[in-house]
Amino acid sequence: MDLSGEALPVFTDADAFDRWRNEPAQWLPIALDIARGHGIACGSPHVFATGTNLVVALDDRLILKIFPPLLRAQFVSERGSLAQLAGRLRVPIPEIVAEGERDGWPYLIITRLDGHLGSEVWPDLPEVQKQRVLRQIGETIAEVQRVPLGPLIEREPRWDAFMRRQIAGCRSRHQRLGLAAKFLDGLDDLLRDAEELIPMHASQVILTGEYIPQNFMMACRNEKWSVAGLFDFGDVRAGWRDYDLLGPSAFMAAGNPARMRSLFEGFGYAPTDVTFTLKRRLMALMLLHHASDPVRHICIPDWQEKADDLVQLQELIWPV
């Protein structure tokens, strides 16, 4: 059935949009019609099932991302970030080929990165290569953060407002997500310290909040795996630099001292910089992250049995 002439629907509920997105037959013909409007023929499109928006590979070189109106902020973030970072990084990122709007849904056509998705490669890497990749991740974070903010400094909410909003909703969020009582017991003390621990008005940098294997590409050369591309800039904000250490700490370093040392040294922290205060700041930031869900995101086996409180947990995640 050809739906190319139909309008994209209106959604006011994210769950309803997700259900609709999970049935590509309902929207793929419209996506292909958008591509044809830009002179792009799509013989064998590939729909990406994961993610937040409508994403389809049009061919082996181009990707179309369509953002529902309720996620327009992600479109603004992605477009602004790709423009600001273009030509300023050693690691490849997508380039914007075209942009537009269909029925109030903004979209981007961007270049497709070469390599293998990080989440497919990471689990089977030898330990020494995991350390190598984490060093590169740290270096990449630092390189992104050296790029001037430019127009991204205007992204809302501002860092201090974002942090205070997260602090206000932190306890209810983690109660809802099932964080154990022994960790919730120390939460109030940590949140009282948060405004002192976390610089609210210090020099800010570009934060993606998403340095995780699902958001980078990897390539193998001479039997060594390396980071080969970075994508997904829909949640970029300006803020304090340590915020971007959280994803690789939880999802990749997994409490391994050598991996953590590689990540931190790549980022620019010497072992002597990794103090109790830094760990407590990272613990606070992890619980305040926009996607925070320790129960499901900390990749340390049996971590809830290995730590009795938040102080022990920070030592488990960021060991000496």
Secondary structure, DSSP 4 states (H G I P E B T S, - for coil): ---TTSPPPP-S-HHHHHHHHT-GGGTHHHHHHHHHHTT---SS-EE--SSSSEEEE-SSSEEEEE--GGGHHHHHHHHHHHHHHTTS-SS----EEEEEEETTEEEEEEEPPPSEEHHHHGGGS-HHHHHHHHHHHHHHHHHHHHS--GGGGG-SS-HHHHHHHHHHHHHHHHHHTT--HHHHTTHHHHHHHHHHHS-SSS--EEE-S--SGGGEEEEEETTEEEEEEE---TT-EEE-GGGGGHHHIIIIITT-HHHHHHHHHHHT--GGG--HHHHHHHHHHHHHSTT--HHHH--STTHHHH-SSHHHHHHHHS--
